[in-house]
Amino acid sequence: MKKIILRSGIGFLFVLTSFIFSISFLNAEFIEMDQGPQNQTIQRGVTQKASIPQTILPDLLVERIWMDNNCHIYFTLKNRSLGSLDDNAYRNSRVQYSTSSETKEYSLAQIDPSRFLSRPQGRVDYCVNCLESPPSSFPSSLTITVRVDYNQVIRESDETNNVRTEVFTAPSQLPQRLTTIPSDRKWDIGETVRFEWDCSCFLPTANSFIHILLCTPGGTIRRDITASPYGQPVRCSQKSYSWRIPDDFSPGGYNLRMVTTNSAEALPICPPNFLDCGEAYIYGQVNLLSPQQGETWRRGERKEFRWEYKGEGHADLEISLLKQDGSKIITVGNTTLKNRVFEWVVPDLSGHYGSCKVSLKTRAPGYRSSETNIQILDQEVDLEVNLEKFLIKRNPDRYKVIMRCRNKGTRTLDYVPIEWVITTGTGTFVEQNSAGFGRMYPYVEYTHYIEVPADRKVQVWIDRQNIHRELESLRSDNYKAIY
């Protein structure tokens, strides 16, 4: 009996063990299938389920509603969560725009075709009526409500911020939006220009800034004149702005555009909701300071051209002398505006002495040129001496030195002295003498000659003491030497 009982106990234990093992195996297999790949460790059991990351939900909201100067209505949607949106959200979620007189519905895909909202912190702007012509009149007030995901397709982390309402006010008639002074929109650098506008079209003026943009014909912003460094921020409610064109501004033609934003920062690109205000041309200036009107210059004098300018200093500048009919006599020189001064020695202008114009003109477009009338005359006194020598046939040990003198100026001179010094070939002084011409007429040659030994050096001066006050820059030909 004892033996039988022992076998029965062993059998019962075997069956019980097998049953427990089967249950454990089935449970382990279930966990493995639920958790992922079969090479994961089944002994982790329930702990593996705790490692599954929780889904982060999106959070859509209507960030703002606003209007531009063309009465186009915009709203901004934002996903302020780290959660993303799937294809189902873009297909089925609806956005509702409503006023007291109309209601419009859009799919999320229509509002955000580029899917900016699927990105964390993404936002998108949408224009309700950009393809429509602005109306000519409005009611005294307008209430606009925008609801995002109003049909509640998207599961969000915050379901309470999907609606925004704004109330706008405006006059009953749409007035002119921009007036500029001067009306021809041709301005000079340094001039103060006044802009005036009317904050119509329900513009929320308290939080909006006006940006007056100078653009290329293609729309690239060259200057935002209501932002630093060219101007100061201007709110729509100011309704006017006076802008002094800076002295270093770039001259040229610009397209004038006007936009409103909620930021005072300079705009990097021109947004599509701009008001086209036509063309404007800004001129640079070059003002001639010297010579002054009616000055008289003479050949050989060293003179200075001086000027001031408004515009960019690197622009090239051409200085010219012109006849009264505008034809060019001579190009004085080329420089740049920033140099502000140019020195010049008046050359021989035979055939063009008399009244003429000094012209300063830049090669860059957009600058107004500057001209003034002056007199350029020939010199009254411009003496010169030239030497020639000839062997004396009857006495080959000596030669004749001829001194040829004249006044290239315009004045008749009384008594013009000449002096000469004779030295040996090694420079030893031999003798010094002088003579003179009682009267010297302009451009008439006067001569004097001496005979000297063949091995002598002769040095000659005309008006050595400059008693006739000849210009120093012209006295280089008042001395000659011959061996």
TORFITI-982721 format. One record per residue (C-alpha): residue number from 1; residue in three letters; x, y, z. Coordinates in pm, 1 decimal, decimal comma. Layout:
// TORFITI-982721
R   num   residuo          x          y          z
R   NUM       ala          X          Y          Z
...
END
This chain:
// TORFITI-982721
R   num   residuo          x          y          z
R     1       met        0,0        0,0        0,0
R     2       lys      276,2      240,3       76,5
R     3       lys      435,4      170,3     -256,9
R     4       ile      116,4      240,5     -446,8
R     5       ile       61,2      567,2     -265,4
R     6       leu      411,7      686,1     -351,3
R     7       arg      363,7      626,1     -721,2
R     8       ser       32,9      805,2     -715,1
R     9       gly      193,9     1106,6     -546,6
R    10       ile      467,4     1118,8     -802,8
R    11       gly      213,0     1106,8    -1087,0
R    12       phe        8,1     1382,9     -934,7
R    13       leu      312,5     1604,5     -896,9
R    14       phe      411,9     1544,8    -1260,2
R    15       val       68,2     1640,1    -1386,6
R    16       leu       60,2     1954,4    -1169,2
R    17       thr      404,9     2064,2    -1282,3
R    18       ser      315,3     2013,4    -1648,7
R    19       phe        0,9     2221,0    -1609,1
R    20       ile      184,2     2513,9    -1446,5
R    21       phe      456,4     2505,8    -1713,0
R    22       ser      195,1     2515,4    -1989,9
R    23       ile       20,8     2812,9    -1835,3
R    24       ser      352,0     2998,1    -1794,1
R    25       phe      451,1     2920,9    -2151,4
R    26       leu      124,8     3047,5    -2293,9
R    27       asn      150,7     3363,1    -2088,9
R    28       ala      507,7     3422,4    -2195,6
R    29       glu      420,9     3371,9    -2561,3
R    30       phe      134,6     3618,4    -2533,6
R    31       ile      360,0     3885,9    -2382,7
R    32       glu      621,7     3835,3    -2649,6
R    33       met      373,4     3878,9    -2933,2
R    34       asp      226,3     4186,3    -2768,5
R    35       gln      560,3     4359,8    -2707,1
R    36       gly      740,9     4323,7    -3036,7
R    37       pro     1012,1     4108,2    -3201,8
R    38       gln     1064,5     3751,7    -3076,6
R    39       asn     1422,8     3812,3    -2978,6
R    40       gln     1311,1     4028,7    -2685,5
R    41       thr     1346,3     3875,5    -2340,2
R    42       ile     1014,3     3736,0    -2220,9
R    43       gln     1125,6     3733,4    -1857,8
R    44       arg     1072,6     4116,0    -1843,6
R    45       gly      702,5     4050,8    -1845,1
R    46       val      481,3     4346,3    -1769,6
R    47       thr      777,1     4585,2    -1734,6
R    48       gln      806,9     4597,1    -2115,8
R    49       lys      462,0     4757,3    -2150,6
R    50       ala      564,0     5049,5    -1929,4
R    51       ser      840,1     5147,8    -2182,6
R    52       ile      588,9     5231,4    -2458,7
R    53       pro      606,4     5616,5    -2518,5
R    54       gln      282,0     5804,3    -2464,5
R    55       thr      135,5     5977,9    -2777,6
R    56       ile      187,6     6358,7    -2781,7
R    57       leu     -126,8     6532,5    -2900,5
R    58       pro     -129,0     6846,9    -3118,0
R    59       asp     -280,7     7172,6    -2994,4
R    60       leu     -432,3     7396,1    -3264,1
R    61       leu     -535,8     7754,0    -3194,0
R    62       val     -634,3     8069,2    -3385,3
R    63       glu     -341,5     8296,7    -3304,0
R    64       arg     -469,9     8620,3    -3457,6
R    65       ile     -705,3     8782,8    -3708,7
R    66       trp     -603,8     9099,0    -3893,7
R    67       met     -657,9     9312,8    -4202,4
R    68       asp     -421,4     9491,5    -4442,0
R    69       asn     -459,6     9829,5    -4614,4
R    70       asn     -626,5     9663,8    -4913,0
R    71       cys     -902,5     9533,4    -4682,1
R    72       his     -787,0     9173,9    -4718,9
R    73       ile     -874,0     8964,0    -4414,1
R    74       tyr     -619,0     8718,7    -4273,7
R    75       phe     -605,1     8473,3    -3988,6
R    76       thr     -313,6     8276,9    -3842,7
R    77       leu     -338,2     7918,3    -3720,4
R    78       lys      -70,8     7769,3    -3497,2
R    79       asn       14,3     7425,4    -3357,8
R    80       arg      169,7     7519,5    -3024,2
R    81       ser      230,0     7157,6    -2916,9
R    82       leu      503,6     6911,9    -3010,0
R    83       gly      239,0     6679,4    -3150,0
R    84       ser      190,3     6638,3    -3525,4
R    85       leu     -110,8     6603,7    -3756,2
R    86       asp     -178,3     6299,3    -3976,2
R    87       asp     -340,6     6265,8    -4319,5
R    88       asn     -682,5     6210,2    -4165,5
R    89       ala     -665,8     6548,7    -3991,8
R    90       tyr     -580,1     6732,3    -4312,9
R    91       arg     -852,0     6548,0    -4504,5
R    92       asn    -1142,6     6577,9    -4262,8
R    93       ser    -1081,0     6863,1    -4015,2
R    94       arg    -1269,0     7183,5    -4102,4
R    95       val    -1197,4     7553,3    -4036,1
R    96       gln    -1492,4     7794,0    -4016,4
R    97       tyr    -1480,5     8167,7    -4087,8
R    98       ser    -1792,1     8365,1    -4002,5
R    99       thr    -1922,0     8720,8    -3979,1
R   100       ser    -2274,5     8852,9    -3920,3
R   101       ser    -2341,0     8830,8    -4293,6
R   102       glu    -2152,7     8524,3    -4417,5
R   103       thr    -1997,7     8191,0    -4319,1
R   104       lys    -1720,8     8008,0    -4502,8
R   105       glu    -1572,9     7665,8    -4443,3
R   106       tyr    -1233,1     7531,7    -4547,5
R   107       ser    -1056,9     7200,8    -4512,1
R   108       leu     -731,9     7204,6    -4319,7
R   109       ala     -556,5     7089,3    -4636,7
R   110       gln     -691,3     7396,1    -4818,3
R   111       ile     -566,9     7628,3    -4543,8
R   112       asp     -226,8     7457,6    -4506,9
R   113       pro     -128,2     7278,4    -4830,4
R   114       ser      239,6     7279,4    -4727,5
R   115       arg      152,3     7117,9    -4392,9
R   116       phe      329,9     7369,6    -4172,5
R   117       leu       93,4     7280,6    -3888,1
R   118       ser      213,1     6919,2    -3886,7
R   119       arg      541,7     7045,6    -3745,0
R   120       pro      586,2     7133,9    -3379,0
R   121       gln      522,2     7506,0    -3321,3
R   122       gly      425,8     7543,0    -3690,2
R   123       arg      197,4     7823,9    -3806,9
R   124       val       26,0     7927,6    -4128,6
R   125       asp     -141,2     8249,6    -4251,7
R   126       tyr     -450,4     8239,2    -4472,3
R   127       cys     -618,2     8520,7    -4664,9
R   128       val     -996,2     8497,3    -4680,3
R   129       asn    -1059,6     8744,3    -4964,6
R   130       cys     -728,6     8813,6    -5141,0
R   131       leu     -876,3     8712,4    -5477,3
R   132       glu    -1165,0     8957,3    -5440,6
R   133       ser    -1175,6     9331,1    -5511,6
R   134       pro    -1185,6     9542,5    -5194,5
R   135       pro    -1531,4     9685,6    -5124,1
R   136       ser    -1589,4    10059,7    -5144,6
R   137       ser    -1778,5    10087,0    -4814,2
R   138       phe    -1816,2     9904,3    -4484,3
R   139       pro    -2050,6     9887,8    -4187,5
R   140       ser    -1951,3    10076,5    -3876,2
R   141       ser    -1825,5     9754,0    -3715,8
R   142       leu    -1752,2     9396,9    -3813,6
R   143       thr    -1721,9     9089,8    -3590,7
R   144       ile    -1509,7     8806,2    -3728,4
R   145       thr    -1493,0     8460,5    -3571,0
R   146       val    -1258,5     8181,5    -3678,1
R   147       arg    -1291,2     7823,9    -3547,6
R   148       val    -1024,2     7564,8    -3618,4
R   149       asp    -1128,6     7196,2    -3617,0
R   150       tyr    -1481,3     7307,1    -3540,7
R   151       asn    -1609,3     6957,6    -3638,4
R   152       gln    -1374,6     6807,6    -3369,6
R   153       val    -1196,1     6553,5    -3584,8
R   154       ile     -856,2     6605,7    -3424,7
R   155       arg     -781,6     6486,0    -3073,0
R   156       glu     -591,8     6774,2    -2901,7
R   157       ser     -415,3     6837,8    -2575,4
R   158       asp     -631,0     7149,6    -2523,5
R   159       glu     -978,7     7160,4    -2676,6
R   160       thr    -1070,2     7503,0    -2537,1
R   161       asn     -860,4     7737,9    -2755,0
R   162       asn     -992,1     7661,9    -3106,6
R   163       val    -1202,6     7978,6    -3139,1
R   164       arg    -1103,5     8345,8    -3174,2
R   165       thr    -1323,2     8652,1    -3228,5
R   166       glu    -1212,0     9004,4    -3326,5
R   167       val    -1423,1     9318,7    -3363,7
R   168       phe    -1307,8     9577,3    -3618,4
R   169       thr    -1434,2     9930,0    -3675,0
R   170       ala    -1409,7    10154,9    -3979,1
R   171       pro    -1565,7    10465,6    -4135,6
R   172       ser    -1859,8    10409,5    -4366,1
R   173       gln    -1663,4    10514,3    -4673,1
R   174       leu    -1320,7    10397,5    -4780,9
R   175       pro    -1100,3    10710,3    -4805,8
R   176       gln     -776,0    10756,7    -4994,2
R   177       arg     -516,2    10549,3    -4812,6
R   178       leu     -186,8    10724,5    -4890,0
R   179       thr      -96,4    11083,7    -4973,4
R   180       thr      262,7    11190,7    -5028,6
R   181       ile      417,5    11537,0    -5036,8
R   182       pro      549,9    11641,2    -5289,2
R   183       ser      288,3    11481,0    -5511,4
R   184       asp      524,9    11426,9    -5807,7
R   185       arg      731,6    11188,2    -5590,7
R   186       lys     1061,9    11327,6    -5713,4
R   187       trp     1268,0    11399,2    -5406,5
R   188       asp     1620,8    11515,6    -5327,4
R   189       ile     1842,9    11353,2    -5069,3
R   190       gly     1825,5    11567,8    -4756,0
R   191       glu     1464,1    11663,2    -4825,6
R   192       thr     1191,1    11586,9    -4571,3
R   193       val      898,1    11391,8    -4715,9
R   194       arg      564,7    11363,9    -4535,6
R   195       phe      349,6    11051,8    -4570,5
R   196       glu      -15,6    11048,3    -4469,4
R   197       trp     -257,1    10756,1    -4455,2
R   198       asp     -600,1    10658,1    -4328,3
R   199       cys     -635,8    10350,4    -4104,6
R   200       ser     -945,0    10216,8    -4277,3
R   201       cys    -1051,1     9859,2    -4351,3
R   202       phe    -1100,3     9771,3    -3981,4
R   203       leu     -726,8     9782,0    -3922,5
R   204       pro     -647,9     9698,0    -3554,8
R   205       thr     -433,2    10009,0    -3518,2
R   206       ala     -336,4     9961,3    -3154,0
R   207       asn     -114,9     9663,8    -3232,0
R   208       ser       -6,9     9735,6    -3589,3
R   209       phe      291,6     9911,1    -3743,6
R   210       ile      313,6    10084,7    -4079,3
R   211       his      609,3     9989,9    -4300,3
R   212       ile      689,3    10219,2    -4593,9
R   213       leu      909,8    10025,3    -4832,9
R   214       leu     1130,0    10136,9    -5121,0
R   215       cys     1156,6     9836,4    -5352,7
R   216       thr     1298,5     9734,8    -5689,0
R   217       pro     1046,8     9681,9    -5973,0
R   218       gly     1064,4     9310,3    -5889,2
R   219       gly      963,5     9372,5    -5527,7
R   220       thr     1297,7     9328,8    -5351,3
R   221       ile     1313,6     9562,8    -5051,9
R   222       arg     1599,3     9809,7    -5079,0
R   223       arg     1497,0    10026,7    -4783,8
R   224       asp     1238,4     9996,0    -4506,4
R   225       ile     1227,2    10365,1    -4420,2
R   226       thr     1018,9    10318,4    -4105,5
R   227       ala     1276,1    10088,6    -3947,5
R   228       ser     1631,5    10135,8    -3822,1
R   229       pro     1876,1    10262,5    -3945,1
R   230       tyr     1679,3    10474,6    -4195,7
R   231       gly     1383,2    10571,1    -3980,9
R   232       gln     1178,2    10511,9    -3668,0
R   233       pro      894,8    10262,9    -3603,2
R   234       val      553,3    10409,9    -3684,5
R   235       arg      216,8    10285,0    -3561,3
R   236       cys      -86,1    10294,0    -3787,0
R   237       ser     -269,9    10520,1    -3544,1
R   238       gln      -20,0    10803,1    -3605,9
R   239       lys     -170,7    10851,7    -3955,4
R   240       ser      135,3    11045,1    -4077,3
R   241       tyr      512,1    11021,7    -4084,5
R   242       ser      780,5    11274,6    -4178,6
R   243       trp     1101,1    11124,4    -4311,3
R   244       arg     1420,2    11314,4    -4383,9
R   245       ile     1607,4    11132,8    -4658,9
R   246       pro     1955,6    11057,4    -4513,1
R   247       asp     2254,3    11228,7    -4672,9
R   248       asp     2420,3    10894,0    -4755,0
R   249       phe     2108,4    10742,9    -4915,3
R   250       ser     2135,8    10560,0    -5248,3
R   251       pro     1979,3    10769,9    -5527,0
R   252       gly     1766,3    10616,5    -5798,5
R   253       gly     1414,8    10499,5    -5880,6
R   254       tyr     1208,3    10298,4    -5633,8
R   255       asn      868,4    10131,7    -5617,2
R   256       leu      685,3    10271,9    -5314,2
R   257       arg      491,0    10013,9    -5113,5
R   258       met      306,6    10026,3    -4782,9
R   259       val      225,7     9731,8    -4553,6
R   260       thr      111,6     9676,0    -4196,7
R   261       thr      248,4     9416,0    -3956,1
R   262       asn      246,2     9350,9    -3584,0
R   263       ser      624,3     9403,2    -3563,3
R   264       ala      840,4     9715,9    -3579,7
R   265       glu     1141,2     9518,6    -3705,4
R   266       ala     1264,5     9585,0    -4060,0
R   267       leu     1103,7     9350,9    -4310,6
R   268       pro     1345,4     9117,2    -4495,6
R   269       ile     1099,7     9055,0    -4782,2
R   270       cys      788,1     9231,3    -4903,6
R   271       pro      475,8     9039,0    -4796,0
R   272       pro      196,8     8982,4    -5050,1
R   273       asn      -48,6     9208,9    -4867,7
R   274       phe      115,8     9537,9    -4974,0
R   275       leu      -44,9     9858,3    -5095,9
R   276       asp      117,2     9972,6    -5423,0
R   277       cys      176,2    10348,5    -5397,8
R   278       gly      344,1    10402,4    -5734,8
R   279       glu      698,0    10504,5    -5824,6
R   280       ala      930,6    10751,2    -5653,8
R   281       tyr     1267,3    10888,5    -5764,5
R   282       ile     1527,8    11007,4    -5515,9
R   283       tyr     1804,7    11229,5    -5649,2
R   284       gly     2155,4    11267,4    -5513,5
R   285       gln     2317,1    11609,9    -5520,5
R   286       val     2657,4    11753,8    -5605,5
R   287       asn     2705,8    12119,5    -5510,8
R   288       leu     3010,1    12306,0    -5640,6
R   289       leu     3169,6    12522,1    -5372,5
R   290       ser     3478,3    12640,4    -5564,3
R   291       pro     3522,1    12807,5    -5806,0
R   292       gln     3239,7    13048,3    -5736,7
R   293       gln     3026,6    13215,5    -5997,1
R   294       gly     3222,7    13474,4    -6201,3
R   295       glu     3573,6    13388,1    -6079,1
R   296       thr     3867,0    13453,3    -6313,4
R   297       trp     4139,9    13193,4    -6357,9
R   298       arg     4452,7    13227,7    -6567,6
R   299       arg     4676,0    12988,2    -6748,0
R   300       gly     4941,0    12834,5    -6523,0
R   301       glu     4758,1    12901,0    -6197,3
R   302       arg     4712,0    12615,2    -5951,4
R   303       lys     4345,6    12592,0    -5863,2
R   304       glu     4118,0    12371,6    -5654,3
R   305       phe     3772,7    12238,1    -5729,6
R   306       arg     3575,7    12184,8    -5408,1
R   307       trp     3229,0    12037,8    -5365,7
R   308       glu     2984,0    11885,8    -5120,7
R   309       tyr     2750,4    11599,5    -5197,1
R   310       lys     2452,8    11402,7    -5072,3
R   311       gly     2443,9    11040,0    -5172,9
R   312       glu     2692,7    10753,4    -5182,2
R   313       gly     3053,9    10871,4    -5166,3
R   314       his     3197,8    10599,4    -5389,3
R   315       ala     3024,6    10737,1    -5700,8
R   316       asp     3265,7    10846,8    -5978,4
R   317       leu     3281,7    11218,9    -6057,7
R   318       glu     3389,9    11385,0    -6382,2
R   319       ile     3504,9    11748,6    -6379,6
R   320       ser     3485,0    11926,5    -6715,8
R   321       leu     3514,0    12268,5    -6877,2
R   322       leu     3228,9    12343,2    -7116,1
R   323       lys     3153,8    12612,7    -7367,9
R   324       gln     2841,5    12818,4    -7309,7
R   325       asp     2655,8    12598,9    -7559,5
R   326       gly     2736,5    12291,1    -7346,6
R   327       ser     3003,1    12137,6    -7572,6
R   328       lys     3313,5    12014,7    -7393,0
R   329       ile     3641,5    12206,0    -7403,0
R   330       ile     3846,5    11971,5    -7187,5
R   331       thr     3806,6    11703,2    -6921,7
R   332       val     3975,9    11842,1    -6614,6
R   333       gly     3993,4    11507,8    -6431,2
R   334       asn     3812,0    11213,0    -6275,0
R   335       thr     3775,9    11139,7    -5904,1
R   336       thr     3511,9    11020,6    -5655,2
R   337       leu     3256,6    11219,5    -5459,3
R   338       lys     3406,7    11137,9    -5120,3
R   339       asn     3737,1    11312,2    -5207,8
R   340       arg     3560,4    11653,8    -5202,3
R   341       val     3860,3    11836,8    -5358,6
R   342       phe     4060,9    11818,9    -5683,8
R   343       glu     4375,1    12022,8    -5764,7
R   344       trp     4449,4    12142,6    -6116,8
R   345       val     4700,3    12364,6    -6295,5
R   346       val     4524,2    12561,4    -6568,2
R   347       pro     4678,9    12451,6    -6899,9
R   348       asp     4718,1    12644,5    -7225,7
R   349       leu     4365,0    12672,8    -7363,9
R   350       ser     4450,4    12872,6    -7676,7
R   351       gly     4134,0    12936,0    -7873,0
R   352       his     3909,0    12876,2    -7571,6
R   353       tyr     3995,5    13158,3    -7335,8
R   354       gly     3707,1    13359,2    -7203,5
R   355       ser     3377,1    13263,4    -7043,7
R   356       cys     3316,5    12893,5    -6982,7
R   357       lys     3134,3    12656,6    -6747,2
R   358       val     3273,9    12426,8    -6480,9
R   359       ser     3066,7    12108,5    -6475,3
R   360       leu     3059,4    11839,8    -6204,7
R   361       lys     2876,4    11529,1    -6319,0
R   362       thr     2866,3    11177,5    -6174,0
R   363       arg     2883,1    10869,1    -6390,1
R   364       ala     2633,3    10696,5    -6161,7
R   365       pro     2266,1    10768,1    -6241,0
R   366       gly     2042,7    10958,4    -6004,9
R   367       tyr     2262,9    11259,3    -5924,4
R   368       arg     2186,0    11615,8    -6019,9
R   369       ser     2492,1    11779,0    -6182,4
R   370       ser     2634,3    12115,3    -6078,1
R   371       glu     2761,6    12396,0    -6300,8
R   372       thr     2898,2    12747,4    -6259,2
R   373       asn     3029,2    13015,3    -6497,3
R   374       ile     3388,6    13136,5    -6470,6
R   375       gln     3645,8    13320,2    -6684,6
R   376       ile     3967,6    13150,6    -6790,9
R   377       leu     4221,1    13389,8    -6941,7
R   378       asp     4574,0    13374,6    -7071,3
R   379       gln     4854,8    13506,4    -6848,5
R   380       glu     4969,0    13867,3    -6878,0
R   381       val     5333,8    13782,1    -6807,3
R   382       asp     5503,8    13462,0    -6921,5
R   383       leu     5865,5    13525,8    -7011,1
R   384       glu     6100,5    13273,0    -7165,7
R   385       val     6458,3    13262,4    -7295,1
R   386       asn     6621,2    13018,7    -7539,6
R   387       leu     6991,9    12994,2    -7636,3
R   388       glu     7174,5    12907,9    -7956,8
R   389       lys     7548,1    12905,0    -8033,5
R   390       phe     7741,6    12934,9    -8358,7
R   391       leu     8114,4    12895,7    -8427,7
R   392       ile     8281,5    13208,8    -8558,0
R   393       lys     8453,5    13116,5    -8886,8
R   394       arg     8718,9    13386,1    -8868,2
R   395       asn     8805,0    13277,2    -8514,7
R   396       pro     8734,4    12904,5    -8454,9
R   397       asp     8840,2    12934,7    -8088,3
R   398       arg     8533,3    13143,0    -8013,8
R   399       tyr     8155,7    13110,7    -8069,1
R   400       lys     7853,4    13338,5    -8071,9
R   401       val     7571,3    13282,9    -7816,8
R   402       ile     7231,7    13417,7    -7926,1
R   403       met     6970,0    13486,4    -7652,2
R   404       arg     6614,9    13467,9    -7792,9
R   405       cys     6357,6    13620,6    -7552,1
R   406       arg     5980,6    13680,6    -7564,2
R   407       asn     5672,2    13736,0    -7352,1
R   408       lys     5408,8    13467,8    -7411,6
R   409       gly     5165,1    13669,7    -7200,6
R   410       thr     4915,7    13930,4    -7312,7
R   411       arg     5068,8    14246,3    -7166,1
R   412       thr     5326,2    14483,0    -7314,0
R   413       leu     5620,0    14507,2    -7070,7
R   414       asp     5849,9    14803,6    -7011,0
R   415       tyr     6215,7    14715,4    -6974,0
R   416       val     6279,9    14345,3    -6934,3
R   417       pro     6633,2    14277,1    -6799,2
R   418       ile     6853,4    13980,6    -6887,1
R   419       glu     7166,0    13861,5    -6702,6
R   420       trp     7436,0    13612,1    -6790,0
R   421       val     7727,5    13450,2    -6612,8
R   422       ile     8031,0    13299,6    -6790,1
R   423       thr     8231,1    13021,5    -6623,0
R   424       thr     8501,1    12773,5    -6728,0
R   425       gly     8412,5    12415,3    -6800,9
R   426       thr     8506,2    12327,6    -6441,0
R   427       gly     8276,3    12600,3    -6301,9
R   428       thr     8531,5    12872,3    -6223,9
R   429       phe     8371,6    13215,4    -6244,4
R   430       val     8493,5    13431,0    -6532,7
R   431       glu     8254,8    13726,4    -6566,5
R   432       gln     7894,4    13847,8    -6517,5
R   433       asn     7703,2    14097,7    -6734,2
R   434       ser     7349,2    14224,5    -6800,5
R   435       ala     7143,1    14398,5    -7063,5
R   436       gly     6773,4    14464,2    -7124,7
R   437       phe     6493,2    14530,0    -7368,7
R   438       gly     6331,1    14872,3    -7339,0
R   439       arg     5983,1    14749,2    -7435,5
R   440       met     5861,3    14393,6    -7501,9
R   441       tyr     5537,4    14329,7    -7688,0
R   442       pro     5345,8    14004,6    -7651,7
R   443       tyr     5468,6    13713,1    -7864,3
R   444       val     5741,2    13923,6    -8030,9
R   445       glu     6091,3    13772,7    -8022,2
R   446       tyr     6380,1    13988,9    -7901,7
R   447       thr     6747,6    13884,5    -7936,6
R   448       his     7080,7    13968,0    -7782,5
R   449       tyr     7418,2    13800,1    -7853,4
R   450       ile     7765,4    13773,4    -7705,4
R   451       glu     8095,5    13614,3    -7812,0
R   452       val     8280,3    13380,0    -7571,8
R   453       pro     8574,0    13137,5    -7587,4
R   454       ala     8482,1    12789,1    -7708,3
R   455       asp     8553,1    12624,2    -7370,4
R   456       arg     8321,0    12848,8    -7170,7
R   457       lys     7978,1    12781,7    -7014,0
R   458       val     7707,9    13048,9    -7040,5
R   459       gln     7407,1    13075,9    -6802,9
R   460       val     7129,4    13323,8    -6886,5
R   461       trp     6829,4    13459,1    -6683,3
R   462       ile     6546,0    13677,6    -6803,8
R   463       asp     6392,1    13903,8    -6535,8
R   464       arg     6586,7    13718,1    -6268,1
R   465       gln     6442,0    13935,7    -5988,3
R   466       asn     6084,2    13893,0    -6121,7
R   467       ile     6013,7    14265,0    -6135,0
R   468       his     5714,0    14194,4    -6361,6
R   469       arg     5556,8    13953,6    -6106,2
R   470       glu     5544,7    13653,0    -6325,2
R   471       leu     5362,8    13350,3    -6180,7
R   472       glu     5613,4    13116,7    -6015,9
R   473       ser     5469,3    12812,7    -6187,5
R   474       leu     5557,2    12975,9    -6524,6
R   475       arg     5918,2    13069,4    -6444,2
R   476       ser     6079,3    12736,5    -6524,8
R   477       asp     6172,8    12864,5    -6874,8
R   478       asn     6326,3    13189,6    -6747,8
R   479       tyr     6670,5    13023,6    -6720,3
R   480       lys     6886,3    12842,4    -6975,6
R   481       ala     7250,2    12729,7    -6993,3
R   482       ile     7474,4    12629,4    -7286,3
R   483       tyr     7827,2    12475,8    -7307,8
END
